[in-house]
Amino acid sequence: MQEPRVVEAILSRYRNLIILAIVIVAQLLLVAWQVRTSHDVRLIRIWAVTTVTPLAGVTEAVRRNTIGFLEDYFILLDVREQNRKLRQDNDRLKMENIYYRNQLTTAENSRALSAFQLQSASKTVAARIIGNGTASSAQVVFIDRGSTSGVAKGMAVVTPDGIVGKVIAAYPLASQVLLVTDPTFSVGVESQKAHIHGTLTCNGSNCVVDYIQNEEKVDPGEWFYTSGEDRIFPRGFPVGTAASVKSGEFMKDIHLNLSGAPGAADEVLVVLHGVHQLIPDRPPEQRMTQSLPAPPPDATPGPQTPKLATQADKIKQQYVDIGQEQNHAYGAIGSNMPNYNKPPAAPAQSPAQPETMSKPAAKPAALPAVRAVPPPSGILGARKPAPAKQPATEKPSQVDNGPVLPLGAPRKKAPAPPQP
């Protein structure tokens, strides 16, 4: 009841001032309605916009910082859930991609193994590597084929690209395979071009070919194949390429890059019955046990590099030919000493012709330098025969060695021929 009275007292007391203020404000509004700016905008409109703009900015700021924040919060919650679902789908697709890629690789390997089994003359059985050996000093793996599948100790394990190792233990349902990269394993190899034989040994990934003389010719990048001399791998199976070829102190220093990747293979072939093949003239595409027979002689046309390369080997072969011609076995008890300076045999004379000096026969083509080389002192039972002068009209006499004596006993000297 007090408030209406206070308002009424104020109005009655300041009535004239209030009426004056209302009249002034109305007059100003009327002037603002009538007056226009240079842009043809009413002054009252400018005042209204200027007055309302700060209020509108404040209202928009409140809406943006309150209602807009809440809307964005709930929208982000939904986006976070969508991101989580998309991440799960992405992970699932990655796993499926890896699975299908592995399946595709397995199918390609199986197809390659099947094609190789059909092309290879050797009898093989496919196997899968199921584990590694526990010994730290040896590189061995286990395969899922055993004695029930015909696998036995000593059989070769290969892939279409190269060699892997050999079976060292066969169990009913599994077998243990020693990889070719083990330091205790060696393989007989043969070069593609000159057919040079050597021995491959590996110490992990470092593989070298030993026992090849410096005189032999091996080119970098040349392929090496199994020679079959180890009685494990069939001849003609690719091994790898020569990474570097250098001349050493006594033998060539040849480093080899294996083509089969023994440690990375998943599926392999066990050679149940190996068949030797010829060394191909071109690099392999997809080529390829118990003890194998000795490899057959190479029947490929074209010249081949002989195994004897030094002068000492050639002289030794000449002495071997002399022993075979005179039926002499070096080092055997009771075998007569061969005559290294044997004169050429005289041609047969007819009865009607008078006996004259026979012309010496032509030298054998196989012994051109034997007479110029003294007999070696290291051959058992060899001694230098005494020179004997004979008449020109008589045939050369044979030296009587007397009875056969044991090794080491003094021998009887040949009698000197009569002087003319």
Secondary structure by P-SEA (a helix, b strand, c coil): caaaaaaaaaaaaaaaaaaaaaaaaaaaaaaaaaccccccccaaaaaaaaaaaaaaaaaaaaaaacaaaaaaaaaaaaaaaaaaaaaaaaaaaaaaaaaaaaaaaaaaaaaaaaaaaaaccbbbbbbbbccccccccccccccccccccccccbbbbbcccbbbbbbccccccbbbbbccccccbbbbbbbcccbbbbbbbbcccbbbbccccccccccccccccccccccccccccccccccbbbbcccccbbbbbbccccccccbbbbbcbbbbbcccccccccccccccccccccccccbbbbccccaaaaaaaaaaaaaaaacccccccccccccccccccccccccccccccccccccccccccccccccccccccbbbbcbbbbcccccbbbbccccccccccccccccccccc
